[in-house]
Amino acid sequence: MSTFEQLEREANDEFHLLESIGAKEFSTEHLLELHDQAHDRLKDYDRRNRINLLIGCTVLGWVAAFFCAYAYQNVWLAICAVLGLIFSLVACIAGIFLLTKQYKSRIDLEYSLRLIESELKNR
C-alpha cells in the first residue's frame, strides 16, 4: 500500500481524525453520531473477543479428548483430537489477528468514547 493510500485511509477514519485534531472541531450532531458508532464498535469488539475466547477454550477440550484417546488407545479419536486442536488454534489466532487489524485495542476504543463524551458534556 502506498503512502498516499494510507494517508487517504487515515483521513477517512473519523476516529483517527478525532484523536488527531480533537473533538472540538466536530459539530454536536456529528459527535452524537460518533458516540453511537463508538458504542457499536465497543459492542462488536467485545462480541468478537468473546468468540475468540470460546474458540480458545475449546483447545482445552481437544487436549482432554486426546489424553482420553491415548488412555484408551483409540488412534482415530486421537487423530481427530489433534486435528480439532490444530483447527481451533488456527481459528483463534486468525480471530485475534483480524480483531487487532480492525480495531487497535479496546483501550483505543474507550479513549475515543471518553473524548466524545467529555466534549458533549462541555457543550
LOMAR-517948 format. One record per residue (C-alpha): chain; z, y, x; residue in three letters. Coordinates in steps of 0.5 Angstrom, whole numbers, plus 500, padded with zeros to 3 digits. Layout:
N
+----+-----+-----+-----+-----+
| ch |   Z |   Y |   X |  aa |
+----+-----+-----+-----+-----+
|  A |   Z |   Y |   X | ALA |
...
+----+-----+-----+-----+-----+
***
This chain:
123
+----+-----+-----+-----+-----+
| ch |   Z |   Y |   X |  aa |
+----+-----+-----+-----+-----+
|  A | 500 | 500 | 500 | MET |
|  A | 498 | 507 | 503 | SER |
|  A | 503 | 512 | 504 | THR |
|  A | 499 | 516 | 498 | PHE |
|  A | 500 | 511 | 493 | GLU |
|  A | 507 | 510 | 495 | GLN |
|  A | 509 | 518 | 494 | LEU |
|  A | 505 | 518 | 487 | GLU |
|  A | 509 | 512 | 485 | ARG |
|  A | 516 | 515 | 487 | GLU |
|  A | 513 | 522 | 484 | ALA |
|  A | 512 | 518 | 477 | ASN |
|  A | 519 | 515 | 478 | ASP |
|  A | 523 | 520 | 474 | GLU |
|  A | 530 | 516 | 476 | PHE |
|  A | 528 | 517 | 483 | HIS |
|  A | 526 | 525 | 482 | LEU |
|  A | 533 | 525 | 478 | LEU |
|  A | 536 | 523 | 484 | GLU |
|  A | 532 | 528 | 489 | SER |
|  A | 532 | 534 | 485 | ILE |
|  A | 538 | 534 | 481 | GLY |
|  A | 539 | 533 | 473 | ALA |
|  A | 539 | 541 | 472 | LYS |
|  A | 531 | 541 | 473 | GLU |
|  A | 530 | 537 | 467 | PHE |
|  A | 531 | 539 | 459 | SER |
|  A | 536 | 537 | 455 | THR |
|  A | 531 | 532 | 451 | GLU |
|  A | 529 | 529 | 457 | HIS |
|  A | 536 | 528 | 459 | LEU |
|  A | 537 | 524 | 453 | LEU |
|  A | 531 | 520 | 453 | GLU |
|  A | 533 | 518 | 461 | LEU |
|  A | 540 | 517 | 458 | HIS |
|  A | 537 | 512 | 453 | ASP |
|  A | 533 | 509 | 459 | GLN |
|  A | 538 | 508 | 464 | ALA |
|  A | 543 | 504 | 459 | HIS |
|  A | 537 | 500 | 457 | ASP |
|  A | 536 | 499 | 465 | ARG |
|  A | 543 | 497 | 466 | LEU |
|  A | 543 | 492 | 460 | LYS |
|  A | 537 | 489 | 463 | ASP |
|  A | 540 | 489 | 470 | TYR |
|  A | 546 | 485 | 467 | ASP |
|  A | 542 | 480 | 463 | ARG |
|  A | 537 | 478 | 469 | ARG |
|  A | 543 | 478 | 473 | ASN |
|  A | 547 | 473 | 468 | ARG |
|  A | 541 | 469 | 468 | ILE |
|  A | 541 | 468 | 476 | ASN |
|  A | 548 | 467 | 476 | LEU |
|  A | 547 | 461 | 471 | LEU |
|  A | 541 | 458 | 475 | ILE |
|  A | 545 | 459 | 481 | GLY |
|  A | 551 | 455 | 478 | CYS |
|  A | 546 | 449 | 476 | THR |
|  A | 546 | 448 | 483 | VAL |
|  A | 553 | 445 | 483 | LEU |
|  A | 551 | 440 | 477 | GLY |
|  A | 545 | 438 | 481 | TRP |
|  A | 549 | 437 | 487 | VAL |
|  A | 554 | 433 | 483 | ALA |
|  A | 548 | 429 | 480 | ALA |
|  A | 546 | 427 | 487 | PHE |
|  A | 553 | 425 | 489 | PHE |
|  A | 554 | 420 | 483 | CYS |
|  A | 547 | 417 | 484 | ALA |
|  A | 549 | 416 | 491 | TYR |
|  A | 555 | 413 | 489 | ALA |
|  A | 552 | 408 | 484 | TYR |
|  A | 546 | 407 | 489 | GLN |
|  A | 541 | 410 | 484 | ASN |
|  A | 535 | 412 | 488 | VAL |
|  A | 531 | 415 | 482 | TRP |
|  A | 537 | 419 | 480 | LEU |
|  A | 538 | 422 | 487 | ALA |
|  A | 531 | 424 | 488 | ILE |
|  A | 531 | 427 | 481 | CYS |
|  A | 537 | 431 | 483 | ALA |
|  A | 534 | 433 | 490 | VAL |
|  A | 528 | 436 | 486 | LEU |
|  A | 532 | 439 | 481 | GLY |
|  A | 537 | 442 | 486 | LEU |
|  A | 530 | 445 | 490 | ILE |
|  A | 527 | 448 | 484 | PHE |
|  A | 534 | 451 | 482 | SER |
|  A | 535 | 454 | 489 | LEU |
|  A | 528 | 457 | 489 | VAL |
|  A | 528 | 460 | 482 | ALA |
|  A | 535 | 463 | 483 | CYS |
|  A | 532 | 466 | 490 | ILE |
|  A | 526 | 468 | 486 | ALA |
|  A | 530 | 471 | 481 | GLY |
|  A | 534 | 475 | 485 | ILE |
|  A | 528 | 478 | 489 | PHE |
|  A | 525 | 480 | 483 | LEU |
|  A | 531 | 483 | 481 | LEU |
|  A | 532 | 487 | 487 | THR |
|  A | 525 | 489 | 487 | LYS |
|  A | 525 | 492 | 480 | GLN |
|  A | 532 | 495 | 481 | TYR |
|  A | 535 | 497 | 487 | LYS |
|  A | 542 | 495 | 485 | SER |
|  A | 547 | 496 | 479 | ARG |
|  A | 550 | 502 | 483 | ILE |
|  A | 544 | 506 | 483 | ASP |
|  A | 543 | 505 | 476 | LEU |
|  A | 550 | 507 | 475 | GLU |
|  A | 549 | 513 | 479 | TYR |
|  A | 543 | 515 | 475 | SER |
|  A | 547 | 515 | 469 | LEU |
|  A | 553 | 519 | 471 | ARG |
|  A | 548 | 524 | 474 | LEU |
|  A | 545 | 525 | 467 | ILE |
|  A | 552 | 524 | 463 | GLU |
|  A | 555 | 530 | 468 | SER |
|  A | 549 | 534 | 466 | GLU |
|  A | 549 | 533 | 459 | LEU |
|  A | 557 | 535 | 459 | LYS |
|  A | 556 | 541 | 462 | ASN |
|  A | 551 | 543 | 457 | ARG |
+----+-----+-----+-----+-----+
***
